[in-house]
Every structure is written in structure tokens, then in C-alpha cells.
């Protein structure tokens, strides 16, 4: 019963609509009425700029970390020698928070795609794997400025690391890694279509680099 209550609490934490509240409090708008219509960090980057997009991303990640760490409230999981029991429960808590982000009860069940919250979940469970995923994400973002492509490739990298590089033995965790990649790809269907057509929006970062490149091209 206590596990169920904590999973519900994890869902409620994930449901905190960071981007929606920030857009309403500071700009008097609903972020879902602009850009892609999502209430995640990527759309916040596009509509409100990199500063607010970063703030939303950090808070959405912290939701995943906080929700997945709720297991410490139950002495059994905190002191348990069974890594399997603890991992299974953390997966359940984390997925509840991601579900809350995608379908937030506080925002008419219209949320974001859950990538930042999902990353927070992974960070709470396996920090080293999470840092590797961040490396992939930042590298792709630096090279392309497509947050969607960065998210997709980072999720695929997560599955590859869990299945092959770190070679996790727990079947639930392996299935979870595969599910994460499929979920991210599924929630980015429209982005994939725009990427293939060449009209996906880039986030407003690295503008100085682009201007220097344009100047070099003109000088040539």
C-alpha cells in the first residue's frame, strides 16, 4: 500500500507543469499556444529563449530525480540487500513521474514529451550512464542545434549502454532501456518528419558561432 502511495506521489511530482507555470507567471501566456504546442524545455527554448528553456529543463530533470528517489522513504528499500527490488521500485517511481510530465493532472493532461524528466530518473538510478547520455546530447546539440535529434540519439545511446556497454543483467532494466528509446522515438514522430523534410526548428543557441561562420563564408 505504501508503495502505491509513493508511486501516486511520484506521478504528482512529475505532473508539475514547469513550463506552463513559468510562461503564465512571467509572460502571461500559455506555452502550449505557441511553437510546437508542447510544454517542455524544447518548446520553451524556441518561444521564450535559452535562459527560460534551461530553467525549465533543470526543473523537469529535478522532478525525475526527486520522484525516483522516493524509495528512500521506505526503510525496506533503503536497507535492502536486494538490488533487484530497489531497482524495480525505482523504475516504477521514475516511470510514474514521466507519465505525470506527459499527462499532468495539474494542466489538463496536456504536457511535454518527458525527456528531461526521464533523464532525471536515469540520473537518480545510474549517474554514470546519465552523464554519458548528456555527453551524447550536448555533442549532437552543438553540432546541429536540434534538441529533438539530440534527445532521440541520447535515448538510443542509453539503450546501447545498458544492453551492451554496461551489460546490465536485470531483465526489467534492460526492457526499460529499450522502452525508453522507443518512447522517445514515438513521442518525436512529428519532429522526425520535420527533420527529414528539413524544416525542424533549431534552438537559439550558438548564434555567435553561426555569425562567425557566415562572415567566413562571405569572405571566401
N, C-alpha and C positions, 0 to 999 in steps of 0.2 A: 504493500500500500504506500509506503514511504517513497519507494522508487517511482511509482506512478505520479505522486505529487511533485517530485523533483523534475520529472520529465515535463509535466504541465508547466512548472515554473520556468524550465528551460525554453519552452515554446513562447511563453510570455516575454521572456528576456529578448529572444530573437525577434519578437513582434514589434519591439521599439522602433518606430519609423524615423530613424535619424534624419534622413534627407528631407522627408516631408515636414517634420517639425522645424528644422533649420530654415527651409525655404519659406515657411509660413511666418516664423518669428522674426527673421531678419530681412525678408524681401517681400512679404505679403502675397506670396504666390504658392501654388501647389506644384511642386516639381514635376508631377505626373502629367501636367497640362502642357509640358514643353519637351522638346527634344524627342527622345525615344519613348517617353511616357512611363519609364521605369523610375523607381525611387531608390536607385542605387548610386554608388560612388561614380560610376562611369558617366551617367547622365548628369550628375551634379557637376562633374568636371566640365562637361560641354556647356551647360546652362549657366552655372554660377562661377566657374573658374577653378583654377588649380588649388587655391587656398581652401575653399569650401569643399571641393572634391576630396582633398586629403583628409580634412577633418571628418567627413562622413566615412571615408574608408577606414580610418583608425577606430572610430567608434563602432562601426559594424564588425570589425575584427574583434574588438574587445567583447562584443556580445557573444561571439562564438567561444572565446576563451573563458568568459565568466560562466556561461551555461554548461560547457563541458567540464568545468572544474567543480560543479556542484556535488560531484561524488564525494568530496571531502567532508560533506555534512553527514554522511553515514559512516559511523566507525567501522562497520564491517569492510567496506571497500577501502577505507584508508589504511587499515591494518592487515587486510587480507593478503595472504601469500599467493593467491591465485591471480596471476596476471590476466588470465582469460576472463574471469568475472569482471574485473575492473575495466578492462578494455571494452568488453561488450556493453557495459553500462555507460561508459564514456561515449561510445559510438551512438547509443540511444539518445543521450542528452544532447550531443552535438547535432545530430540529425533533427531533433525537435527544434533546436534554435534556428537551423537553416530553414526548416519548414515555416517557422514563425516569420522569418525575414521575407520569404517568398509570398506567404499568405498571412500578413499581420492582422491580428484581431483588432488592433488599435487604429487601423487605416483601411477599413472596408475590404480587407483581404486582398488588397492590391499593392504588392510590394516590389522588391527588386529581384535580382537573379540569384542572390545568395552567395556569390563568390567570396566576398570579403569575410562574411560570417563563417563560411566553410573553411577559409584559410585560418581563421581564429581557432576553430575546432582542431585543425591539424596541428597548429602551434601548441595547443594545450596537451595534445597527445604525444606528438613526436616533433620537438623543436628543430632537430637537425634536418628532418625531411622538409619541414616547413620552410626553413632557411634556403634549402636547395630550390624549392619551388619559387621562392621570392627571387632568387638569382635568375631563374629562367624567365619569370615575369618581367623583371626590370630590364634584362637584356633585350627581350623582344620589344618591350615598350620603347626603349632607347632607339632601337633600330627602325621601328615602324610607326610609333606613336598610336598604335591601335590597341586600346585596352581590351577589346573583345578577343583579338588574336592572342594577346598576351595571356589572358585568362584561360583560353582553350588549350594553348600549348603547355601552360603551367599545370593544368589538371591532367593532361596526358603524361607529363613528366612525373607527376605524383604517382600515377598508376605504375609506370615503369619502375620507379624507385622501390615501391612497396613489393612488387611482384618479382623483380629481378635483382636490383642492386642491393637492397637491404634484405631481400628474400624472407619476408615475414611468413611465419609458419601458421599463424592463426587464420583459419578459413574465413571467418566473418570479416576480419580486417582486409583480407585480400579481395573478398567480394565487395566490400565497401569502397576500396580504391577503384575498382572497375566501375562501380556505380557512380562514383564522383565524376569520373571522366565523361561517362555517358550523360549524366545530368547536366553538366556544364555545356556539353555539345548540344544537347536538346534545348536548353534554355537560350542558346545563342543561334538558333536557326536563322532568324532574320538577319543577324549580324553576318553570318556566314554567307548568306545570299548577297548582302551588300558588299562584302569583301570580294566575292567572285565577280561582281559587276563593276567593282572599282569605285563605288560611291559611299564607302563606310567613312564616317566622320573620325577625324583624328583629335586627340585631346590637346588642349592649348598649352603644351609644354615644349621646351627646347626651341622656342621661337628664335632666340639669338643664333643658335646653330643653323637654322634654316635661312636666316637673313645673310649670314656669312657665306653660306653655300651659294645663295643667289648672286651675291656680289662676285664670288669667284667665277661663277658661270658667265656673268656679264663681261668680266674682264677677259675671259677667254674669247 
